[in-house]
């Protein structure tokens, strides 16, 4: 049975609205972000050659423009024949009806609504907290959604095929929480680790259904920092 490997790739830096949780902001990569995407392609090419993996034709991306652009630049830099597919399932944690508002405005909305308790001070980085707003989800819920997508898509690769690497481009917090659900990270790791823009982390789906980390560095998160996509 051929090995099945996922490269999970955080999108490049982009034109983010200051002070707003970045989850569903519809803005493009900035100049640094485009460089991050090119750097990602170089890393993928080097690791692929090191392990003698083939690349799956289909590249999965979240629907956000910054992720799609990152995936598109990676594919064209690698000069591969590919099909770039976008999935809602790879989105970052949704804050529901508060999407794209600043954090201060979101807190005020909760404060002014008599139905709700005040959100915890660390609500943006609290893995279990879900804003009490329509359509919102917790970071753990978002991670579970992403994990299920990774399992489904890698399980769909031919069982008796060659060792295959499949690319997934999305968002840092959702990928980290997915890694927890997959058993690649421990729960306490989530708060201490982040992802570099455009630096893939390579994880493998083993024949027995377990997952393992192969290569690619997680970013060490500064103490008391908030999650930032």
C-alpha positions in Angstrom: 0.0 0.0 0.0 1.3 3.4 -1.0 1.9 6.0 1.7 -0.6 8.9 1.9 0.9 12.2 3.0 -0.8 15.6 3.5 1.1 18.9 3.3 -0.9 21.3 5.4 0.0 24.9 4.4 -1.0 28.1 6.0 -1.7 30.8 3.4 0.8 33.7 2.9 0.5 37.0 4.6 -2.3 39.2 3.3 -4.1 42.6 3.5 -5.8 42.0 6.8 -8.1 44.6 8.5 -6.4 45.8 11.7 -8.0 44.6 14.9 -10.3 42.1 13.2 -10.2 38.3 13.8 -9.1 37.4 10.3 -11.2 34.2 9.7 -13.3 35.1 6.7 -11.7 38.4 5.5 -12.0 38.3 1.6 -8.7 40.1 0.9 -5.7 39.1 -1.3 -2.1 38.3 -0.5 0.3 41.2 0.0 3.8 41.2 -1.5 5.2 39.2 1.4 2.4 36.7 1.1 3.2 36.0 -2.6 6.8 35.4 -1.5 5.6 33.0 1.2 3.7 31.0 -1.5 6.8 30.7 -3.7 8.9 29.6 -0.7 6.2 27.0 0.1 6.6 25.5 -3.4 10.4 25.3 -3.0 10.0 23.4 0.3 7.4 21.1 -1.2 9.7 20.3 -4.1 12.7 19.6 -1.9 10.7 17.3 0.5 9.0 15.5 -2.4 12.4 14.7 -4.0 13.9 13.7 -0.6 11.1 11.1 0.0 10.4 10.3 -3.7 6.7 11.1 -3.4 4.5 11.9 -6.3 2.1 14.9 -6.1 -1.6 14.4 -6.3 -3.1 16.3 -9.1 -5.9 17.9 -7.0 -4.9 20.7 -4.6 -7.4 21.5 -1.9 -7.8 25.1 -0.8 -10.2 27.0 1.5 -12.6 29.4 -0.2 -10.7 32.5 1.0 -8.9 34.4 -1.7 -5.6 34.4 0.2 -5.6 30.6 0.4 -6.6 30.2 -3.2 -3.9 32.6 -4.3 -1.3 30.7 -2.2 -2.3 27.4 -3.7 -2.3 28.8 -7.3 1.1 30.3 -6.9 2.4 27.0 -5.4 1.1 25.0 -8.4 2.5 27.4 -11.0 5.8 27.6 -9.3 6.1 23.8 -9.2 5.0 23.9 -12.9 2.6 20.9 -12.4 -0.6 19.9 -14.1 -3.2 20.4 -11.4 -6.8 21.0 -10.5 -7.4 23.6 -7.8 -10.5 22.9 -5.7 -12.0 25.1 -3.1 -13.8 23.8 0.0 -15.9 25.4 2.7 -14.6 22.6 5.0 -11.1 24.1 5.0 -12.2 27.5 6.3 -10.9 29.1 9.5 -13.1 29.2 12.6 -16.3 31.2 11.8 -17.5 33.9 14.2 -20.9 33.8 12.6 -22.9 37.0 12.2 -19.9 39.0 13.6 -17.7 38.1 10.7 -15.1 40.7 9.7 -16.0 43.1 12.6 -13.1 44.1 14.9 -12.6 42.3 18.1 -13.7 45.3 20.1 -16.9 45.6 18.2 -17.6 41.9 18.7 -17.1 42.2 22.5 -19.4 45.3 22.6 -22.1 43.4 20.7 -22.0 40.6 23.3 -21.9 43.1 26.2 -24.9 45.0 24.9 -27.1 41.9 24.4 -28.9 41.0 27.6 -29.1 37.4 26.6 -25.4 36.7 26.8 -22.6 36.5 29.4 -19.4 38.5 28.9 -17.0 36.6 26.7 -13.7 35.4 28.4 -10.8 37.7 28.1 -9.0 35.1 25.9 -12.1 34.4 23.8 -10.1 34.6 20.5 -7.6 31.9 21.5 -9.9 29.8 23.8 -10.2 26.5 21.9 -13.5 25.6 23.5 -15.3 28.9 23.5 -17.9 29.6 20.9 -19.4 33.1 20.5 -23.2 33.0 21.2 -24.0 34.4 17.7 -25.7 32.7 14.8 -23.3 30.6 12.7 -20.4 30.8 15.1 -18.2 27.9 16.0 -15.4 27.1 18.4 -11.8 26.5 17.3 -12.2 22.9 18.2 -15.3 22.6 16.1 -13.5 24.2 13.2 -10.5 21.8 13.7 -12.8 18.8 13.7 -14.3 20.0 10.4 -10.9 20.3 8.8 -9.7 17.0 10.2 -12.7 15.2 8.7 -11.9 16.8 5.3 -8.2 15.6 5.5 -9.3 12.1 6.5 -11.9 11.9 3.7 -9.6 13.3 0.9 -6.5 11.2 1.8 -8.6 8.1 2.3 -9.8 8.6 -1.3 -6.3 8.2 -2.8 -5.8 4.8 -4.5 -5.0 2.2 -1.8 -2.4 0.4 -4.0 -0.9 3.5 -5.6 2.5 5.0 -5.2 3.5 7.1 -2.2 1.5 10.3 -2.8 1.7 13.8 -1.4 -1.5 15.9 -1.4 -1.5 19.6 -0.8 -4.0 21.4 1.5 -3.9 25.2 1.8 -5.9 26.8 4.5 -5.5 28.5 7.9 -3.3 28.2 10.9 -5.6 27.8 13.8 -8.0 25.4 12.0 -5.0 23.3 10.9 -3.6 23.2 14.4 -6.9 22.1 15.9 -7.3 19.6 13.2 -3.8 18.2 14.1 -5.1 17.7 17.6 -8.1 15.8 16.5 -5.9 13.6 14.3 -3.6 12.9 17.3 -0.6 14.7 15.7 -0.6 17.4 18.5 -1.5 17.2 22.1 -4.2 19.5 23.5 -1.7 21.6 25.4 0.4 22.0 22.3 -2.3 24.1 20.6 -1.7 27.1 22.8 2.1 27.0 22.4 2.4 26.4 18.7 1.5 28.3 15.5 2.2 27.9 11.8 4.6 29.9 9.6 3.1 31.5 6.5 3.8 29.2 3.6 5.8 26.6 5.4 4.2 23.2 5.0 3.8 20.7 7.8 3.8 17.1 6.4 1.6 14.5 8.2 0.9 11.0 7.1 -2.3 8.9 7.3 -1.1 5.4 8.4 -2.8 2.2 7.2 -4.3 1.7 10.7 -6.0 5.1 10.6 -3.5 6.9 12.9 -1.7 10.0 11.8 1.9 10.9 12.3 4.1 14.0 11.8 6.9 13.4 9.2 8.6 16.8 8.8 8.0 20.5 8.7 8.3 22.8 11.7 5.6 24.3 13.8 6.1 27.9 14.9 6.7 28.5 18.7 4.0 30.9 19.9 5.1 33.8 22.1 3.8 33.7 25.6 0.4 35.3 26.1 -0.2 35.8 22.4 -3.6 35.5 20.8 -4.3 33.2 17.9 -3.9 35.0 14.6 -4.9 33.3 11.3 
